């Protein structure tokens, strides 16, 4: 440990991430992989220790009077601000709506905190605000409180948006990694990798035969359809930073179960696959903004699949694998030639600032 | 209007801030003055139009089942990150706790969204997290959900923190500008200008005889004491960006009432006054992070004053003025020599990135 002379450590508390390993924050600490996991577990969870945070779900579920509320937050730093299929505003609304939906909550209210960089074209801001308005209307939520800060040119990057969300949980179950049981089926709501590759195609200036559109979409409608039919999944998780592989790894670790899935069952559009190959990326780790997994008791898998397939955002839903009692904490995959291998988390990230 | 060719306006919606006036976002758009007001009113309120947002209070009050909830958000971009009397972490917790308290709510839960710049010393992050932990404990709130993003070096400024807050309103009144009535008394909780001048002293390298400490503190305890005694103010407002003058101006405009106060009644510490004179600043416009005004019916002013003075954060509470039926929308002040003048808002800001 090398505490800097002018920055003494808070009395009686040593930084839990050894300075010899990581004296400074790296881009990888925000990438959804092992380093981010370490930062959150050793620093945030250690300091703010409470049951909601420790559940490591997409949001916290809290009781206030007779209301069971879901509460979540996300900051959006995506580059570029505008991309095929959406922009930072669409993302900021749908991302938080989806985190609430993944708690099994009905999203009601959003907050909007904007950090603007001096020099941002006013017209860009207006387009983003209009996107947020349209996305909120589409998801059926209201933006009821906000805050605007401006930082000097060169100290930000156009615009960063934080949205926090408030939803109501209208069933008595706990939809979270801890509820996952061996024997549960793993349903994936559709093809993966489109959001990440839509962004990367713009960044890298790739020209595909037709443009890859982000899958950015609100997922609360599909989840609401399930809940209204009395189909309460054990766990829901949207596949953002780190993609499908990281989401499964985090759930396997938190729930102390094994997870096995079949690679050929995971839909990837041909263009997305092609772009991934061109850039040396694995679609299993690419971020999505409108895809999720539902982990459900085997008995309710057929009905869940039927309801999901009836909703446009999850029309491509399919069973990709199951939860096992063996190898707790591990995710394994059978690939196209029938070989079974461990699917590990990435250490850092392959796609910085994807959301 | 000059929409840029690559950035067509969303169909059917013209940017309401004329490009000829402000084609780009300025630092002043975040300063708590008239330009920020215009940005929020013409852009955010116009797009996200709903009663909670339109109330223009420190947070939204929303009903969920039998619970009346307060919901608020703020992003913190203060420079420097560490200052006498606190740091960005203390500020991020207290700022949002205070916004909930100003809605007359009991703060319960906070979210924490961090945007880290690549290269931030890990030890700085740890100190900030420890400050947030201590501040949350002191205010009696829990940080139950969070998010961490990392942006490339040079695209952020060390760390930006957003906190959103959730509180419960346990009385039946509406504490908001709209409830303010002519005849109400205006109580100020203590001396003003310390937070802003603590920051400015560090930035400008000013050496005062003794260091000015930020007044950063949680205000929910003092508000809770009032509510428990059945003393429900018509309006509460903490005096952050833009200071006392801007808070009064915003309330006068929103409530369509006149406000008059006596400058000699407003406490300013000698060192703060000296630092303001040195830098050519008016303490009435300097940001505070632990000061607030309570606008109360004249009949309950003495009891309110008594309760506030019994709490350490508002021990210096005093009556500074009253609400009038004349000159609706205007704030007037009688100065030390008895002259009465209009107290206007600043156009932009005098102290960028003070919170």
Boltz contact constraints between the chains, C-beta under 6 A:
constraints:
  - contact:
      token1: [A, 3]
      token2: [B, 123]
      max_distance: 6.0
  - contact:
      token1: [A, 7]
      token2: [B, 123]
      max_distance: 6.0
  - contact:
      token1: [A, 10]
      token2: [B, 127]
      max_distance: 6.0
  - contact:
      token1: [A, 10]
      token2: [B, 130]
      max_distance: 6.0
  - contact:
      token1: [A, 13]
      token2: [B, 130]
      max_distance: 6.0
  - contact:
      token1: [A, 15]
      token2: [B, 122]
      max_distance: 6.0
  - contact:
      token1: [A, 15]
      token2: [B, 123]
      max_distance: 6.0
  - contact:
      token1: [A, 15]
      token2: [B, 126]
      max_distance: 6.0
  - contact:
      token1: [A, 17]
      token2: [B, 122]
      max_distance: 6.0
  - contact:
      token1: [A, 22]
      token2: [B, 122]
      max_distance: 6.0
  - contact:
      token1: [A, 23]
      token2: [B, 122]
      max_distance: 6.0
  - contact:
      token1: [A, 24]
      token2: [B, 119]
      max_distance: 6.0
  - contact:
      token1: [A, 24]
      token2: [B, 121]
      max_distance: 6.0
  - contact:
      token1: [A, 25]
      token2: [B, 116]
      max_distance: 6.0
  - contact:
      token1: [A, 25]
      token2: [B, 120]
      max_distance: 6.0
  - contact:
      token1: [A, 27]
      token2: [B, 118]
      max_distance: 6.0
  - contact:
      token1: [A, 27]
      token2: [B, 150]
      max_distance: 6.0
  - contact:
      token1: [A, 29]
      token2: [B, 150]
      max_distance: 6.0
  - contact:
      token1: [A, 30]
      token2: [B, 148]
      max_distance: 6.0
  - contact:
      token1: [A, 30]
      token2: [B, 149]
      max_distance: 6.0
  - contact:
      token1: [A, 30]
      token2: [B, 150]
      max_distance: 6.0
  - contact:
      token1: [A, 43]
      token2: [B, 129]
      max_distance: 6.0
  - contact:
      token1: [A, 44]
      token2: [B, 146]
      max_distance: 6.0
  - contact:
      token1: [A, 47]
      token2: [B, 129]
      max_distance: 6.0
  - contact:
      token1: [A, 47]
      token2: [B, 133]
      max_distance: 6.0
  - contact:
      token1: [A, 48]
      token2: [B, 143]
      max_distance: 6.0
  - contact:
      token1: [A, 50]
      token2: [B, 142]
      max_distance: 6.0
  - contact:
      token1: [A, 52]
      token2: [B, 144]
      max_distance: 6.0
  - contact:
      token1: [A, 53]
      token2: [B, 144]
      max_distance: 6.0
  - contact:
      token1: [A, 59]
      token2: [B, 145]
      max_distance: 6.0
  - contact:
      token1: [A, 60]
      token2: [B, 144]
      max_distance: 6.0
  - contact:
      token1: [A, 60]
      token2: [B, 145]
      max_distance: 6.0
  - contact:
      token1: [A, 62]
      token2: [B, 109]
      max_distance: 6.0
  - contact:
      token1: [A, 64]
      token2: [B, 67]
      max_distance: 6.0
  - contact:
      token1: [A, 64]
      token2: [B, 168]
      max_distance: 6.0
  - contact:
      token1: [A, 65]
      token2: [B, 66]
      max_distance: 6.0
  - contact:
      token1: [A, 65]
      token2: [B, 67]
      max_distance: 6.0
  - contact:
      token1: [A, 66]
      token2: [B, 65]
      max_distance: 6.0
  - contact:
      token1: [A, 66]
      token2: [B, 66]
      max_distance: 6.0
  - contact:
      token1: [A, 67]
      token2: [B, 64]
      max_distance: 6.0
  - contact:
      token1: [A, 67]
      token2: [B, 65]
      max_distance: 6.0
  - contact:
      token1: [A, 67]
      token2: [B, 67]
      max_distance: 6.0
  - contact:
      token1: [A, 71]
      token2: [B, 109]
      max_distance: 6.0
  - contact:
      token1: [A, 71]
      token2: [B, 145]
      max_distance: 6.0
  - contact:
      token1: [A, 71]
      token2: [B, 166]
      max_distance: 6.0
  - contact:
      token1: [A, 72]
      token2: [B, 145]
      max_distance: 6.0
  - contact:
      token1: [A, 73]
      token2: [B, 111]
      max_distance: 6.0
  - contact:
      token1: [A, 73]
      token2: [B, 113]
      max_distance: 6.0
  - contact:
      token1: [A, 73]
      token2: [B, 145]
      max_distance: 6.0
  - contact:
      token1: [A, 73]
      token2: [B, 147]
      max_distance: 6.0
  - contact:
      token1: [A, 73]
      token2: [B, 164]
      max_distance: 6.0
  - contact:
      token1: [A, 74]
      token2: [B, 147]
      max_distance: 6.0
  - contact:
      token1: [A, 75]
      token2: [B, 113]
      max_distance: 6.0
  - contact:
      token1: [A, 75]
      token2: [B, 115]
      max_distance: 6.0
  - contact:
      token1: [A, 75]
      token2: [B, 147]
      max_distance: 6.0
  - contact:
      token1: [A, 75]
      token2: [B, 149]
      max_distance: 6.0
  - contact:
      token1: [A, 77]
      token2: [B, 149]
      max_distance: 6.0
  - contact:
      token1: [A, 77]
      token2: [B, 151]
      max_distance: 6.0
  - contact:
      token1: [A, 109]
      token2: [B, 62]
      max_distance: 6.0
  - contact:
      token1: [A, 109]
      token2: [B, 71]
      max_distance: 6.0
  - contact:
      token1: [A, 111]
      token2: [B, 73]
      max_distance: 6.0
  - contact:
      token1: [A, 111]
      token2: [B, 164]
      max_distance: 6.0
  - contact:
      token1: [A, 113]
      token2: [B, 73]
      max_distance: 6.0
  - contact:
      token1: [A, 113]
      token2: [B, 75]
      max_distance: 6.0
  - contact:
      token1: [A, 113]
      token2: [B, 162]
      max_distance: 6.0
  - contact:
      token1: [A, 115]
      token2: [B, 75]
      max_distance: 6.0
  - contact:
      token1: [A, 115]
      token2: [B, 160]
      max_distance: 6.0
  - contact:
      token1: [A, 116]
      token2: [B, 25]
      max_distance: 6.0
  - contact:
      token1: [A, 118]
      token2: [B, 27]
      max_distance: 6.0
  - contact:
      token1: [A, 119]
      token2: [B, 24]
      max_distance: 6.0
  - contact:
      token1: [A, 120]
      token2: [B, 25]
      max_distance: 6.0
  - contact:
      token1: [A, 121]
      token2: [B, 24]
      max_distance: 6.0
  - contact:
      token1: [A, 122]
      token2: [B, 15]
      max_distance: 6.0
  - contact:
      token1: [A, 122]
      token2: [B, 17]
      max_distance: 6.0
  - contact:
      token1: [A, 122]
      token2: [B, 22]
      max_distance: 6.0
  - contact:
      token1: [A, 122]
      token2: [B, 23]
      max_distance: 6.0
  - contact:
      token1: [A, 123]
      token2: [B, 3]
      max_distance: 6.0
  - contact:
      token1: [A, 123]
      token2: [B, 7]
      max_distance: 6.0
  - contact:
      token1: [A, 123]
      token2: [B, 15]
      max_distance: 6.0
  - contact:
      token1: [A, 126]
      token2: [B, 15]
      max_distance: 6.0
  - contact:
      token1: [A, 127]
      token2: [B, 10]
      max_distance: 6.0
  - contact:
      token1: [A, 129]
      token2: [B, 43]
      max_distance: 6.0
  - contact:
      token1: [A, 129]
      token2: [B, 47]
      max_distance: 6.0
  - contact:
      token1: [A, 130]
      token2: [B, 10]
      max_distance: 6.0
  - contact:
      token1: [A, 130]
      token2: [B, 13]
      max_distance: 6.0
  - contact:
      token1: [A, 133]
      token2: [B, 47]
      max_distance: 6.0
  - contact:
      token1: [A, 142]
      token2: [B, 50]
      max_distance: 6.0
  - contact:
      token1: [A, 143]
      token2: [B, 48]
      max_distance: 6.0
  - contact:
      token1: [A, 144]
      token2: [B, 52]
      max_distance: 6.0
  - contact:
      token1: [A, 144]
      token2: [B, 53]
      max_distance: 6.0
  - contact:
      token1: [A, 144]
      token2: [B, 60]
      max_distance: 6.0
  - contact:
      token1: [A, 145]
      token2: [B, 59]
      max_distance: 6.0
  - contact:
      token1: [A, 145]
      token2: [B, 60]
      max_distance: 6.0
  - contact:
      token1: [A, 145]
      token2: [B, 71]
      max_distance: 6.0
  - contact:
      token1: [A, 145]
      token2: [B, 72]
      max_distance: 6.0
  - contact:
      token1: [A, 145]
      token2: [B, 73]
      max_distance: 6.0
  - contact:
      token1: [A, 146]
      token2: [B, 44]
      max_distance: 6.0
  - contact:
      token1: [A, 147]
      token2: [B, 73]
      max_distance: 6.0
  - contact:
      token1: [A, 147]
      token2: [B, 74]
      max_distance: 6.0
  - contact:
      token1: [A, 147]
      token2: [B, 75]
      max_distance: 6.0
  - contact:
      token1: [A, 148]
      token2: [B, 30]
      max_distance: 6.0
  - contact:
      token1: [A, 149]
      token2: [B, 30]
      max_distance: 6.0
  - contact:
      token1: [A, 149]
      token2: [B, 75]
      max_distance: 6.0
  - contact:
      token1: [A, 149]
      token2: [B, 77]
      max_distance: 6.0
  - contact:
      token1: [A, 150]
      token2: [B, 27]
      max_distance: 6.0
  - contact:
      token1: [A, 150]
      token2: [B, 29]
      max_distance: 6.0
  - contact:
      token1: [A, 150]
      token2: [B, 30]
      max_distance: 6.0
  - contact:
      token1: [A, 151]
      token2: [B, 77]
      max_distance: 6.0
  - contact:
      token1: [A, 155]
      token2: [B, 157]
      max_distance: 6.0
  - contact:
      token1: [A, 157]
      token2: [B, 155]
      max_distance: 6.0
  - contact:
      token1: [A, 160]
      token2: [B, 115]
      max_distance: 6.0
  - contact:
      token1: [A, 162]
      token2: [B, 113]
      max_distance: 6.0
  - contact:
      token1: [A, 162]
      token2: [B, 162]
      max_distance: 6.0
  - contact:
      token1: [A, 164]
      token2: [B, 73]
      max_distance: 6.0
  - contact:
      token1: [A, 164]
      token2: [B, 111]
      max_distance: 6.0
  - contact:
      token1: [A, 164]
      token2: [B, 164]
      max_distance: 6.0
  - contact:
      token1: [A, 166]
      token2: [B, 71]
      max_distance: 6.0
  - contact:
      token1: [A, 168]
      token2: [B, 64]
      max_distance: 6.0
